[in-house]
Amino acid sequence: MHSAMTMIHICGAVVALLAGFMAMSFRKGSGLHSAAGMVFSISLLCAAAAGTYMAIFIKPNKGNVMGGLLVLYLVATGWAVARRRERKAGIFDRSALLMALAIAAAAMTWGFQAATSRTGMNDGYSPGMYFFFGSIALLFAVSDVRMILRGGVAGSQRIARHLWRMSLALLFALISFYPSRARLFPKWVNDSNLLYVPHLLLAVAMLFWLVRVRSRKLLNEEPA
């Protein structure tokens, strides 16, 4: 079981990284973008599910549980809003909100446990790491509440919600590859910081599309 889960986790993550950057490079709304996005979503869901399973049952680690669940939440909600064309909020959205709140509560609890421990760590992670991811989950939970109260999202708000969630999920997948696995690379590679280039490109692309979507929204709101 351990070997199977490890293979699913590794293969899913590799495919997700490749498909994620392909989806970012294709024209938004095109068939290629949709196909790459579908591959990205399914492969990253598999990788995150396998990683979370191992972190709970095979090699218990609270930090990995938190990270895996957060990626599952981001991909699932980002995928759902992209597939939904009409403006509505249903049982899935309310369930996702509860999941985000649960992740935030767990992360904050584990963060306080780390802060009050003798070593200042909890399962190898510092309080700051737990508080950081817990804050992200809480911010997205607030976004979910706002969406549910509005009865759903449409237009530029729907696109922005999709971009934020998918881009952050891809960024977290990148971080789990590097620098989390920096020990697997030669010293000269780590010293060169070359493997941070994809992180920078992703951040720039994410900001570019969010600004573009925001600009379109303001343009559409201008009086005729």
Sine and cosine of phi, psi and omega as CSV:
sin_phi,cos_phi,sin_psi,cos_psi,sin_omega,cos_omega
0.00,0.00,-0.67,0.74,-0.01,-1.00
-0.88,0.48,-0.70,0.71,-0.01,-1.00
-0.90,0.43,-0.66,0.75,-0.01,-1.00
-0.90,0.43,-0.71,0.70,0.01,-1.00
-0.90,0.44,-0.62,0.78,0.03,-1.00
-0.89,0.45,-0.69,0.73,0.00,-1.00
-0.91,0.42,-0.67,0.74,0.03,-1.00
-0.88,0.47,-0.68,0.73,-0.02,-1.00
-0.89,0.45,-0.74,0.67,-0.06,-1.00
-0.94,0.35,-0.77,0.64,-0.03,-1.00
-0.89,0.45,-0.67,0.74,0.02,-1.00
-0.88,0.47,-0.65,0.76,-0.01,-1.00
-0.92,0.39,-0.67,0.74,-0.01,-1.00
-0.90,0.45,-0.73,0.68,0.02,-1.00
-0.89,0.45,-0.64,0.76,-0.02,-1.00
-0.89,0.45,-0.67,0.74,0.01,-1.00
-0.89,0.46,-0.71,0.70,0.01,-1.00
-0.90,0.43,-0.74,0.67,-0.03,-1.00
-0.92,0.39,-0.57,0.82,0.00,-1.00
-0.89,0.45,-0.71,0.71,0.01,-1.00
-0.95,0.32,-0.51,0.86,0.10,-1.00
-0.91,0.42,-0.69,0.73,0.02,-1.00
-0.88,0.47,-0.59,0.80,0.02,-1.00
-0.92,0.38,-0.51,0.86,-0.08,-1.00
-1.00,0.08,-0.43,0.90,-0.01,-1.00
-0.98,0.20,0.42,-0.91,0.02,-1.00
-0.87,0.48,0.77,-0.64,-0.03,-1.00
-0.89,0.45,0.76,-0.66,-0.02,-1.00
1.00,-0.04,-0.16,0.99,0.00,-1.00
-0.98,0.20,0.25,-0.97,0.04,-1.00
-0.90,0.44,-0.62,0.78,0.01,-1.00
-0.91,0.42,-0.64,0.76,0.04,-1.00
-0.89,0.46,-0.69,0.72,0.00,-1.00
-0.90,0.44,-0.67,0.74,-0.01,-1.00
-0.91,0.41,-0.71,0.70,0.02,-1.00
-0.91,0.42,-0.62,0.79,0.03,-1.00
-0.90,0.43,-0.61,0.79,0.04,-1.00
-0.90,0.43,-0.71,0.70,0.03,-1.00
-0.89,0.46,-0.68,0.73,0.02,-1.00
-0.86,0.51,-0.75,0.66,-0.06,-1.00
-0.89,0.45,-0.75,0.66,-0.05,-1.00
-0.91,0.42,-0.71,0.71,-0.05,-1.00
-0.92,0.39,-0.63,0.78,0.00,-1.00
-0.96,0.29,-0.56,0.83,0.11,-0.99
-0.87,0.49,-0.68,0.73,0.03,-1.00
-0.90,0.43,-0.70,0.71,-0.01,-1.00
-0.89,0.45,-0.70,0.71,-0.01,-1.00
-0.93,0.38,-0.63,0.78,0.02,-1.00
-0.90,0.43,-0.69,0.73,0.01,-1.00
-0.91,0.42,-0.67,0.74,0.02,-1.00
-0.90,0.44,-0.65,0.76,0.03,-1.00
-0.92,0.40,-0.66,0.75,0.03,-1.00
-0.86,0.51,-0.72,0.69,0.00,-1.00
-0.90,0.43,-0.61,0.79,-0.03,-1.00
-0.94,0.33,-0.35,0.94,0.02,-1.00
-1.00,-0.07,-0.72,0.69,-0.20,-0.98
-0.95,-0.31,-0.47,0.88,-0.11,-0.99
-0.98,-0.19,-0.81,0.59,0.04,-1.00
-0.76,-0.65,0.99,0.14,-0.12,-0.99
-0.80,0.60,0.78,-0.62,0.03,-1.00
-0.40,-0.91,0.91,-0.42,-0.08,-1.00
-0.89,0.46,-0.65,0.76,-0.01,-1.00
-0.88,0.47,-0.67,0.75,0.01,-1.00
-0.94,0.33,-0.55,0.83,0.09,-1.00
-0.88,0.47,-0.73,0.68,-0.01,-1.00
-0.87,0.49,-0.74,0.67,-0.01,-1.00
-0.90,0.43,-0.68,0.73,-0.01,-1.00
-0.90,0.43,-0.69,0.72,0.00,-1.00
-0.92,0.39,-0.60,0.80,0.01,-1.00
-0.91,0.41,-0.66,0.75,0.04,-1.00
-0.91,0.41,-0.67,0.74,0.06,-1.00
-0.84,0.54,-0.70,0.71,0.00,-1.00
-0.89,0.45,-0.73,0.69,-0.05,-1.00
-0.90,0.44,-0.72,0.69,-0.03,-1.00
-0.92,0.39,-0.70,0.71,-0.04,-1.00
-0.88,0.47,-0.72,0.70,-0.03,-1.00
-0.96,0.28,-0.58,0.82,0.04,-1.00
-0.93,0.37,-0.61,0.79,0.03,-1.00
-0.93,0.36,-0.69,0.73,-0.05,-1.00
-0.88,0.48,-0.68,0.74,-0.05,-1.00
-0.95,0.33,-0.45,0.89,0.04,-1.00
-0.96,0.28,-0.56,0.83,-0.03,-1.00
-0.98,0.20,-0.40,0.92,-0.08,-1.00
-1.00,0.01,0.84,-0.55,-0.02,-1.00
-1.00,-0.09,-0.57,0.82,-0.05,-1.00
-1.00,0.06,0.34,-0.94,-0.01,-1.00
-1.00,0.04,0.94,-0.33,0.05,-1.00
-0.31,-0.95,0.30,-0.95,0.07,-1.00
-0.72,-0.70,0.81,-0.58,-0.09,-1.00
-0.82,-0.57,-0.36,-0.93,-0.05,-1.00
-0.90,0.44,-0.56,0.83,0.03,-1.00
-0.87,0.49,-0.70,0.72,-0.05,-1.00
-0.91,0.41,-0.62,0.79,0.02,-1.00
-0.94,0.34,-0.60,0.80,0.06,-1.00
-0.92,0.40,-0.64,0.77,0.03,-1.00
-0.90,0.44,-0.62,0.78,0.05,-1.00
-0.87,0.49,-0.71,0.70,0.03,-1.00
-0.88,0.48,-0.61,0.79,0.03,-1.00
-0.91,0.42,-0.69,0.73,0.01,-1.00
-0.89,0.46,-0.67,0.74,0.02,-1.00
-0.91,0.41,-0.62,0.79,0.03,-1.00
-0.91,0.42,-0.67,0.74,0.03,-1.00
-0.89,0.46,-0.71,0.71,0.00,-1.00
-0.88,0.48,-0.70,0.71,-0.02,-1.00
-0.90,0.43,-0.69,0.72,0.01,-1.00
-0.90,0.44,-0.70,0.72,-0.03,-1.00
-0.89,0.45,-0.69,0.73,0.01,-1.00
-0.91,0.42,-0.64,0.77,0.03,-1.00
-0.89,0.46,-0.74,0.68,0.00,-1.00
-0.91,0.40,-0.53,0.85,0.06,-1.00
-0.91,0.42,-0.69,0.72,0.04,-1.00
-0.91,0.40,-0.58,0.82,0.07,-1.00
-0.89,0.45,-0.66,0.75,0.03,-1.00
-0.91,0.41,-0.66,0.75,-0.04,-1.00
-0.91,0.41,-0.50,0.86,-0.05,-1.00
-0.99,-0.15,0.01,1.00,0.00,-1.00
-0.98,0.18,0.30,-0.95,-0.02,-1.00
-0.92,0.40,-0.55,0.84,-0.04,-1.00
-1.00,0.02,-0.25,0.97,-0.07,-1.00
0.97,0.26,0.30,0.95,-0.02,-1.00
-0.72,-0.69,0.32,-0.95,0.08,-1.00
-0.64,-0.77,0.95,-0.32,-0.07,-1.00
0.83,0.55,0.59,0.80,0.08,-1.00
1.00,0.05,0.05,1.00,-0.02,-1.00
-0.88,-0.48,0.58,-0.81,-0.01,-1.00
-0.98,0.18,0.28,-0.96,0.05,-1.00
-0.85,0.53,-0.63,0.78,-0.03,-1.00
-0.85,0.53,-0.61,0.79,0.01,-1.00
-0.91,0.42,-0.70,0.71,0.03,-1.00
-0.90,0.43,-0.70,0.72,-0.02,-1.00
-0.91,0.41,-0.59,0.81,0.01,-1.00
-0.89,0.45,-0.80,0.61,-0.02,-1.00
-0.93,0.36,-0.56,0.83,0.06,-1.00
-0.90,0.43,-0.62,0.79,0.03,-1.00
-0.92,0.40,-0.63,0.78,0.04,-1.00
-0.88,0.47,-0.73,0.69,0.01,-1.00
-0.87,0.49,-0.64,0.77,-0.01,-1.00
-0.92,0.39,-0.64,0.77,0.03,-1.00
-0.89,0.45,-0.66,0.76,0.03,-1.00
-0.94,0.34,-0.52,0.86,0.08,-1.00
-0.90,0.44,-0.65,0.76,0.06,-1.00
-0.88,0.47,-0.65,0.76,0.05,-1.00
-0.88,0.47,-0.63,0.77,0.04,-1.00
-0.90,0.44,-0.67,0.74,0.01,-1.00
-0.88,0.48,-0.71,0.70,0.00,-1.00
-0.88,0.48,-0.66,0.75,0.00,-1.00
-0.91,0.42,-0.69,0.73,-0.01,-1.00
-0.90,0.44,-0.67,0.75,0.01,-1.00
-0.91,0.42,-0.53,0.85,0.04,-1.00
-0.99,0.16,-0.16,0.99,-0.03,-1.00
0.99,0.15,0.39,0.92,0.01,-1.00
0.90,-0.43,0.00,-1.00,0.02,-1.00
-0.77,-0.64,0.40,-0.92,0.02,-1.00
-0.48,-0.87,0.23,-0.97,0.07,-1.00
0.88,0.48,-0.72,-0.70,-0.07,-1.00
-0.91,0.41,-0.51,0.86,0.04,-1.00
-0.91,0.42,-0.63,0.78,0.03,-1.00
-0.91,0.42,-0.68,0.73,0.00,-1.00
-0.91,0.41,-0.69,0.73,0.00,-1.00
-0.89,0.46,-0.65,0.76,0.03,-1.00
-0.88,0.47,-0.68,0.74,0.03,-1.00
-0.89,0.45,-0.73,0.69,-0.03,-1.00
-0.88,0.47,-0.74,0.67,-0.03,-1.00
-0.84,0.54,-0.76,0.65,-0.13,-0.99
-0.95,0.31,-0.70,0.72,0.01,-1.00
-0.93,0.37,-0.65,0.76,-0.02,-1.00
-0.91,0.41,-0.67,0.74,0.02,-1.00
-0.92,0.38,-0.61,0.79,0.05,-1.00
-0.88,0.47,-0.67,0.74,0.04,-1.00
-0.91,0.42,-0.63,0.77,0.03,-1.00
-0.90,0.44,-0.67,0.74,0.03,-1.00
-0.90,0.44,-0.60,0.80,0.07,-1.00
-0.90,0.44,-0.64,0.77,0.05,-1.00
-0.89,0.45,-0.69,0.72,-0.01,-1.00
-0.90,0.44,-0.59,0.81,0.03,-1.00
-0.93,0.38,-0.40,0.92,0.08,-1.00
-0.99,0.10,-0.72,0.69,0.02,-1.00
-0.46,-0.89,0.78,-0.62,0.27,0.96
-1.00,-0.02,0.09,1.00,-0.04,-1.00
-0.85,0.52,-0.51,0.86,0.00,-1.00
-0.94,-0.35,0.52,0.85,-0.04,-1.00
-0.87,0.50,-0.46,0.89,-0.02,-1.00
-0.91,0.42,-0.32,0.95,-0.02,-1.00
-0.99,0.17,-0.16,0.99,-0.09,-1.00
-0.95,-0.33,0.46,-0.89,0.03,-1.00
-0.88,0.48,0.37,-0.93,-0.05,-1.00
-0.87,0.49,-0.61,0.79,-0.06,-1.00
-0.92,0.40,-0.52,0.85,0.05,-1.00
-0.93,0.36,-0.70,0.71,0.02,-1.00
-0.90,0.43,-0.63,0.78,0.00,-1.00
-0.93,0.37,-0.48,0.88,-0.04,-1.00
-0.97,0.22,-0.35,0.94,-0.05,-1.00
0.88,0.47,0.32,0.95,-0.01,-1.00
-0.89,0.45,-0.55,0.84,-0.06,-1.00
-0.97,0.25,-0.01,1.00,0.13,-0.99
-1.00,0.02,-0.14,0.99,0.00,-1.00
-0.86,0.51,-0.72,0.69,0.04,-1.00
-0.86,0.51,-0.58,0.81,0.03,-1.00
-0.89,0.46,-0.69,0.72,-0.01,-1.00
-0.91,0.41,-0.69,0.72,0.01,-1.00
-0.88,0.48,-0.66,0.75,0.01,-1.00
-0.91,0.42,-0.70,0.72,0.00,-1.00
-0.89,0.46,-0.68,0.73,0.01,-1.00
-0.90,0.43,-0.70,0.72,0.00,-1.00
-0.89,0.45,-0.66,0.75,0.00,-1.00
-0.89,0.46,-0.72,0.69,0.01,-1.00
-0.91,0.42,-0.63,0.77,0.01,-1.00
-0.86,0.51,-0.76,0.65,-0.05,-1.00
-0.94,0.34,-0.57,0.82,0.03,-1.00
-0.92,0.38,-0.65,0.76,0.05,-1.00
-0.91,0.42,-0.65,0.76,0.01,-1.00
-0.90,0.44,-0.68,0.74,0.03,-1.00
-0.90,0.43,-0.66,0.75,0.02,-1.00
-0.89,0.45,-0.65,0.76,0.01,-1.00
-0.90,0.44,-0.66,0.75,0.04,-1.00
-0.89,0.45,-0.62,0.79,0.00,-1.00
-0.89,0.45,-0.72,0.70,0.00,-1.00
-0.90,0.43,-0.60,0.80,0.00,-1.00
-0.90,0.43,-0.68,0.74,-0.02,-1.00
-0.94,0.34,-0.40,0.92,-0.01,-1.00
-0.99,0.11,-0.18,0.98,0.00,-1.00
-0.92,0.38,0.64,-0.77,0.01,-1.00
-0.92,0.40,0.59,-0.81,-0.02,-1.00
-0.95,0.30,0.00,0.00,0.00,0.00
